Structure formats: structure tokens, C-alpha cells
């Protein structure tokens, strides 16, 4: 019998969370497409070739805001 996994929906992602999720999904897609780990990581570092759907990296102020919220 297949077990069901409960899906947790959290639509309150910070810009940093969203960016990290998009990078992870991009990496997984590159690996499924047959790219090596090294090439996949290299592509992640080439921001000018990222897909259009990816948001831009959060600014340092966005990251600091996120860190300040976690400390509370």
C-alpha cells in the first residue's frame, strides 16, 4: 500500500528562501538532464545564463533582514 505524504504549503517565503529553492530546482534539472555535478555547479555560478523564471539574488539588506527575523 502506498503511503501518502502530507504536503506543507508555505506561501510566506522570503526572497532568500525563494532564491535558494529556485537554485536547488535548477540544479536538480541540470543533473536530470545529464550534466555532471561540476558542470551543474558551474552553470549555477553563471548568473547571466540563468532561466528567465529565476528571481535575482537577494540583496545584502534582504539577507540581513531575514537573519534579524530569525534571531527573534
Long-range contacts (C-beta under 8 A, 24 or more apart in sequence): 14-58, 14-62, 14-65, 14-66, 14-69, 15-55, 15-58, 15-62, 15-66, 16-58, 16-62, 16-63, 16-66, 17-66, 18-55, 19-54, 19-55, 19-56, 19-57, 19-58, 22-53, 22-54, 22-55, 23-54, 26-50, 26-51, 26-54
